[in-house]
Amino acid sequence: MSIFSSIYAGIKGLFTDENGVVSSKRFVGIMCATMLCVTMYHNSFSPIDVAPSTVLVDAVALLAFGCLGLSSVDKFTNTKKKVKDATSQE
C-alpha cells in the first residue's frame, strides 16, 4: 500500500507549489502540455486534412510554456523574499 501513497504524493507534488498549496498555473501548464502531446501523437496517425490548426497548436504550446515558466519564476522570487525577510529580522 505504500507504493500507492508514494505515487499519490509524487503526483500531488507536481501540482503544488513550495508552500504545499495547489497551483492553478502548474495544473493548467501540465494539462496543456499533456493535451499537446496527445494531439501531436494523434495527428501523426491522422490524414493531413483533419490536422488541428497550426495557430491553435502554437497557442496551446505558448500557454503551457508560459504557465510552467511563471511557476518557476514564482518559486525563485519567493525564495529571494524569504531570504530577504530572514536577513532583515536579524
ZIQUIKA-V310289 format. One record per residue. N is the residue number from 1. RES is the residue in one small letter. PHI is phi in whole degrees, 0 to 359 (* if undefined). Layout:
n;res;phi
N;RES;PHI
N;RES;PHI
This chain:
n;res;phi
1;m;*
2;s;290
3;i;293
4;f;290
5;s;290
6;s;288
7;i;294
8;y;298
9;a;295
10;g;293
11;i;293
12;k;297
13;g;294
14;l;294
15;f;262
16;t;252
17;d;272
18;e;291
19;n;268
20;g;87
21;v;264
22;v;296
23;s;259
24;s;291
25;k;296
26;r;294
27;f;299
28;v;295
29;g;297
30;i;291
31;m;293
32;c;295
33;a;296
34;t;295
35;m;296
36;l;295
37;c;294
38;v;295
39;t;296
40;m;295
41;y;295
42;h;295
43;n;293
44;s;290
45;f;254
46;s;256
47;p;293
48;i;295
49;d;284
50;v;254
51;a;290
52;p;290
53;s;299
54;t;297
55;v;295
56;l;295
57;v;296
58;d;296
59;a;294
60;v;294
61;a;296
62;l;295
63;l;296
64;a;296
65;f;293
66;g;294
67;c;296
68;l;290
69;g;291
70;l;293
71;s;295
72;s;292
73;v;296
74;d;299
75;k;297
76;f;285
77;t;290
78;n;292
79;t;295
80;k;297
81;k;294
82;k;295
83;v;294
84;k;296
85;d;295
86;a;292
87;t;283
88;s;283
89;q;282
90;e;280
